[in-house]
Amino acid sequence: MSRPTQYKRIVLNSRPEADIQPDTFRTEVVPFNLKPDKGEALVQCTWLSLDPAMRGYIRDVRSYLPPVQIGETMRALGLGVVVEAGPGSKFKVGDYVSGTWGMTEYAVMKDKHLDRLVLAPGIEPIDYLNVLGTSGLTAYFGLKKIGELKAGEVLVVSGAAGSVGALACQLGKAQGATVYAIAGSKDKCEWLEKELGVDKAFNYKSSTFHADIKKIGYLDVYFDNVGGDMLDFLLTRLKKDARIILCGAISAYNATKPKGLQSYMNLISQRAKIQGFIVMDYASEYPAAIAELSKGLQSGTIKRKFHIVQGGIEQAPIALPMLFSGGNTGKLVVKVSEEPRGAKVKL
Ligand SMILES: NC(=O)c1ccc[n+]([C@@H]2O[C@H](COP(=O)([O-])OP(=O)(O)OC[C@H]3O[C@@H](n4cnc5c(N)ncnc54)[C@H](OP(=O)(O)O)[C@@H]3O)[C@@H](O)[C@H]2O)c1
């Protein structure tokens, strides 16, 4: 493969106080001097995942991962193809891989930081950024380990038309729960009901939202992607022994100081449990979960939806705020490049 003379990467330029700003990131064009060493591989990025967690990565606070520093390449999960293998690398040119190389067109990665994609009929590489990646695994482990959802229970999912939410809805239905979805538009609610088969979807921007939710009665499990006022309201809708899965709090990610909860005493009266989790804590159990989720994809019982942003890596910081304004339905990804010649798989 002929090498370019330069490549692009997106670095953190400044820390936003609230919403991500046009100058939060900047593009750097750097000379191409990447060469894999022993046990390393040079990867060409083909797809990037855009995730709400990125707002947290650029906040200078203690969290489950260190903050991205000013001037550093922005952290991001990607898919790509090995274009050169270093001496003794377990990867070969053309292998399809995933890894957290960040918002960059090319990266040299240590073998141990790359995963070779397992592809089978009915599985596309891009599924590893959605059903078989963080989103699917988060929905799977959130429901299983924290929600302990059982057949016949009532599950409510917020952020339901997003990547994690849409999978939580489908896994909940597959498990025999009654699933109520909450999303931010009529179109999203229609998609959730007609395509994903939830029992009913509610538009939280409707003036009758609170009254509408009250009509469904009380819930056993709440899969919370949103936090804030939505969580506060749903804490008033708990059955006895309810479980609240604190997956995310997107409504608060841009806030300087998130609001506190008013309704938490319902946790006491209803003997309810509320627990946060980080999906990567279950990494040792990923292979079994991916095998199960793959079967769902192959049989068609799990449906995937992508919101694809074309136009290369420079679109990544422009598209990222879409997650906070509700512009996406399904998994938000950026197409960074076409697969280089020699790649073993086609999309
Ligand atoms: N705990 C973990 O390990 C883990 C792992 C992955 C993701 N997460 C969390 O899971 C959640 C979903 O992530 P995702 O990747 O699937 O993103 P996503 O749901 O695909 O995209 C975000 C969606 O959130 C909704 N939203 C944005 N601002 C909102 C607000 N103020 N109130 C209500 N809804 C709002 C928007 O849809 P609407 O049109 O419906 O508003 C938007 O489309 C995030 O909170 C994320 O941080 C947690």
The ligand as a Gaussian input file, in Angstrom:
#p B3LYP/6-31G(d) Opt

LIG

0 1
 N      -22.488000       3.011000      31.951000
 C      -21.829000       2.670000      30.841000
 O      -20.905000       1.864000      30.841000
 C      -22.262000       3.304000      29.532000
 C      -21.754000       2.852000      28.305000
 C      -22.217000       3.446000      27.119000
 C      -23.144000       4.485000      27.185000
 N      -23.591000       4.907000      28.406000
 C      -24.593000       5.970000      28.510000
 O      -25.761000       5.527000      27.858000
 C      -26.493000       6.664000      27.409000
 C      -26.870000       6.485000      25.948000
 O      -25.685000       6.467000      25.175000
 P      -25.752000       6.213000      23.596000
 O      -24.376000       6.014000      23.126000
 O      -26.751000       5.157000      23.336000
 O      -26.265000       7.629000      23.049000
 P      -27.577000       7.838000      22.214000
 O      -28.709000       7.438000      23.111000
 O      -27.447000       7.196000      20.889000
 O      -27.649000       9.409000      21.938000
 C      -28.028000      10.283000      22.894000
 C      -29.570000      10.518000      22.915000
 O      -29.906000      11.044000      24.196000
 C      -31.061000      11.824000      24.082000
 N      -30.904000      13.056000      24.880000
 C      -29.957000      14.008000      24.713000
 N      -30.131000      14.990000      25.618000
 C      -31.223000      14.651000      26.353000
 C      -31.910000      15.256000      27.438000
 N      -31.514000      16.423000      27.961000
 N      -32.991000      14.620000      27.949000
 C      -33.416000      13.440000      27.432000
 N      -32.801000      12.797000      26.415000
 C      -31.714000      13.414000      25.887000
 C      -31.250000      12.184000      22.603000
 O      -32.420000      11.532000      22.121000
 P      -33.892000      12.192000      22.295000
 O      -34.293000      12.694000      20.937000
 O      -34.714000      11.047000      22.770000
 O      -33.780000      13.324000      23.277000
 C      -30.018000      11.584000      21.937000
 O      -30.286000      11.082000      20.649000
 C      -25.622000       7.886000      27.665000
 O      -26.042000       8.512000      28.856000
 C      -24.250000       7.279000      27.833000
 O      -23.395000       8.086000      28.596000
 C      -23.166000       4.337000      29.564000

